[in-house]
Amino acid sequence: MPALAQKGGGVSITHLGHSALLIQGGGARVLVNPFQAVGCAAGLPEPRVSADVILASSLLKDEGAQVASGKFLVKPGSYRLAGLQIEGIAAPHDRVGGRRFGNATLWRWRQGGLDIAHLGGTAGRLGPADRVLLGRPDVLIIGVGGGGKVYTGQEAAEVARELQARRVIPVQYTTGKPPAGCDQGSVEPFLKAMVGATVRRSGRTISVVPPLGDGVVVEVMR
């Protein structure tokens, strides 16, 4: 890998709405879950940005729309791109073994000296093999709004504890009145379920720099 991508200088994370985040650091730009402004993302500005790598949970329009420029990945597998080693893991998108929404892809990679896991679009329980493959992420991106294809707040909190993540970024939840037909709710049930964690309500962009402390911090980005 290029030396620049191995530097441990941390990352800058910008929230682009819904479950879309732009993660910059280690010489790479990674965009997760670009969306079209439909469903629970209705009314939001679409993230039409450029990135070296785009990681999508699925091809559903609200979490895997090809509206940005960059190498688009949605299928499970091992990839080496932009100086990053990226692992995609297949998992049910729903609570019924994928029979309703098919499979989603969970992502893990190392960037800026941090291990990052992206579980932005799934409601399926993690199996033992999933937990081994995901490891203990420094930064966990996880959907929390509930509904048919996203963890509820309680489910997401259980996953965060299982993975022992130290920085948790909740995504895929609504603020205010949900758009018509949207089955997702607010971030508050997740925050209540994260007993013992520090909740930090920040702006649109945060910096995460190693080494991280031992406590769990939930970053609510808006």
C-alpha positions in Angstrom: 0.0 0.0 0.0 1.2 3.6 -0.5 2.8 5.0 2.6 0.4 7.9 2.7 -2.6 5.7 3.2 -0.9 4.0 6.2 -0.3 7.3 8.1 -2.1 7.4 11.4 -3.2 11.0 11.2 -6.9 10.3 11.7 -9.8 11.2 9.5 -12.3 14.0 8.9 -15.9 12.8 8.6 -18.6 15.0 7.0 -22.3 14.2 7.3 -24.1 14.6 3.9 -27.6 13.6 5.1 -29.4 10.4 5.8 -26.6 7.7 5.9 -24.2 9.4 3.6 -20.8 10.3 5.0 -17.6 11.5 3.3 -14.5 10.2 5.1 -11.2 11.9 4.3 -7.8 10.9 5.6 -4.7 8.8 4.9 -4.6 10.0 1.4 -8.1 8.8 0.4 -11.6 10.0 0.1 -14.3 7.4 0.9 -18.1 8.1 0.5 -20.6 5.8 2.1 -24.2 5.3 1.1 -25.0 8.1 -1.4 -28.7 8.4 -1.9 -31.5 9.7 -4.1 -33.9 12.1 -2.4 -36.7 9.5 -2.1 -38.3 7.5 0.8 -36.9 8.5 4.1 -34.3 10.7 2.3 -37.0 12.8 0.6 -36.3 16.5 0.6 -32.6 16.1 1.3 -29.9 17.5 -1.1 -28.3 14.5 -2.9 -24.6 14.0 -2.2 -23.2 14.7 -5.6 -19.5 14.8 -4.6 -16.4 13.0 -5.8 -14.5 10.3 -3.9 -11.9 7.7 -4.6 -14.1 4.9 -3.3 -17.9 4.7 -2.8 -19.2 2.0 -0.4 -22.9 1.3 -0.6 -25.0 -1.0 1.7 -27.2 -2.0 -1.2 -28.7 -0.7 -4.5 -31.8 0.6 -2.9 -32.2 4.2 -3.9 -31.9 5.7 -0.4 -28.6 4.0 0.4 -26.8 3.1 -2.8 -27.7 5.5 -5.6 -25.0 6.2 -8.2 -25.2 10.0 -7.9 -21.5 10.6 -7.0 -18.3 10.1 -8.9 -15.8 7.4 -7.8 -15.3 3.7 -7.8 -18.6 2.3 -6.7 -18.6 -0.9 -4.6 -21.7 -2.7 -3.4 -20.9 -6.4 -3.7 -19.2 -8.3 -0.9 -15.5 -9.2 -1.4 -12.0 -8.0 -0.8 -10.8 -4.9 -2.6 -7.5 -2.9 -2.7 -8.3 0.7 -3.9 -6.8 4.1 -3.2 -4.2 2.5 -0.9 -6.9 0.9 1.3 -7.7 -2.7 2.0 -11.5 -2.9 2.0 -13.6 -5.9 3.1 -17.3 -6.3 2.2 -19.4 -8.8 4.1 -22.8 -10.1 3.0 -25.6 -9.9 5.6 -29.4 -10.0 5.5 -30.9 -6.5 5.0 -34.0 -7.3 7.1 -35.0 -9.5 10.1 -36.3 -12.3 8.0 -33.0 -13.6 6.4 -33.2 -11.2 3.5 -36.5 -12.5 2.2 -38.0 -9.0 2.1 -35.1 -6.7 1.1 -32.4 -9.2 0.1 -28.9 -8.9 1.3 -26.9 -5.8 2.4 -23.1 -5.4 2.5 -21.3 -4.5 5.7 -17.9 -2.8 5.1 -14.7 -2.7 7.0 -11.4 -0.9 6.2 -8.5 1.0 7.8 -8.0 4.6 7.0 -5.9 7.3 8.7 -4.7 4.8 11.3 -8.3 3.9 12.3 -10.4 0.7 11.8 -13.8 1.7 10.4 -16.9 -0.4 10.1 -19.9 0.7 8.1 -23.3 -1.0 9.0 -25.4 1.7 7.6 -28.1 -0.5 6.0 -29.1 -3.7 7.8 -31.5 -4.9 10.4 -30.1 -8.5 10.5 -28.4 -9.9 13.6 -24.7 -10.4 13.4 -23.4 -14.0 13.5 -20.2 -15.1 15.1 -18.4 -15.0 11.8 -19.6 -11.4 11.1 -18.3 -10.3 14.5 -14.9 -11.9 13.8 -14.7 -10.3 10.3 -15.7 -6.8 11.6 -13.3 -7.0 14.6 -13.3 -4.2 17.1 -13.8 -1.0 15.1 -12.5 2.3 16.2 -15.3 4.0 14.3 -18.7 2.3 13.8 -21.3 3.8 11.4 -24.6 2.2 12.1 -28.3 2.7 11.1 -30.6 3.3 14.1 -33.9 4.6 12.8 -35.8 1.3 12.9 -38.3 0.1 10.3 -38.1 -2.8 8.0 -34.5 -2.6 6.9 -32.6 -0.6 9.6 -31.8 -1.5 13.2 -34.0 -0.1 16.0 -32.2 2.0 18.6 -32.1 -1.0 21.0 -30.8 -3.3 18.3 -28.1 -0.9 17.2 -27.0 -0.3 20.8 -26.6 -4.1 21.2 -24.5 -4.3 18.1 -22.3 -1.4 19.2 -21.7 -3.2 22.5 -21.0 -6.5 20.8 -18.3 -4.9 18.6 -16.9 -2.8 21.4 -16.7 0.3 19.2 -15.2 3.4 20.7 -16.7 6.0 18.4 -20.2 5.4 17.1 -21.9 7.5 14.4 -25.6 6.8 14.1 -27.2 7.3 10.7 -30.4 6.5 8.9 -32.8 8.2 11.2 -35.3 11.1 10.8 -35.5 14.5 12.5 -38.9 16.1 12.9 -41.8 14.6 11.0 -40.8 11.7 8.8 -41.5 12.0 5.1 -44.7 10.3 3.8 -44.2 6.5 3.7 -41.0 6.5 5.8 -41.0 3.9 8.6 -37.9 5.2 10.3 -37.9 7.2 13.6 -35.5 9.5 15.5 -32.1 8.9 17.0 -33.3 9.3 20.6 -34.2 5.6 21.3 -30.6 4.7 20.3 -29.1 7.4 22.6 -31.2 6.2 25.5 -30.1 2.6 24.9 -26.4 3.6 24.8 -26.1 3.5 28.6 -22.7 4.7 29.9 -21.7 6.3 26.6 -20.8 10.0 26.1 -23.2 11.6 23.6 -21.7 14.5 21.7 -23.9 16.5 19.4 -21.7 18.1 16.8 -21.9 19.9 13.6 -21.6 18.6 10.0 -17.9 17.7 10.2 -15.9 16.0 12.9 -12.3 14.9 13.2 -11.3 11.5 14.7 -7.7 11.2 15.6 -5.9 8.2 17.2 -5.2 7.2 19.8 -8.8 7.1 21.1 -9.6 6.8 24.8 -11.2 3.8 26.4 -14.7 5.4 26.8 -17.5 5.1 24.2 -18.5 8.3 22.4 -21.6 8.7 20.3 -21.2 11.4 17.7 -24.6 12.8 16.6 -23.8 14.8 13.5 -26.1 17.3 11.9 
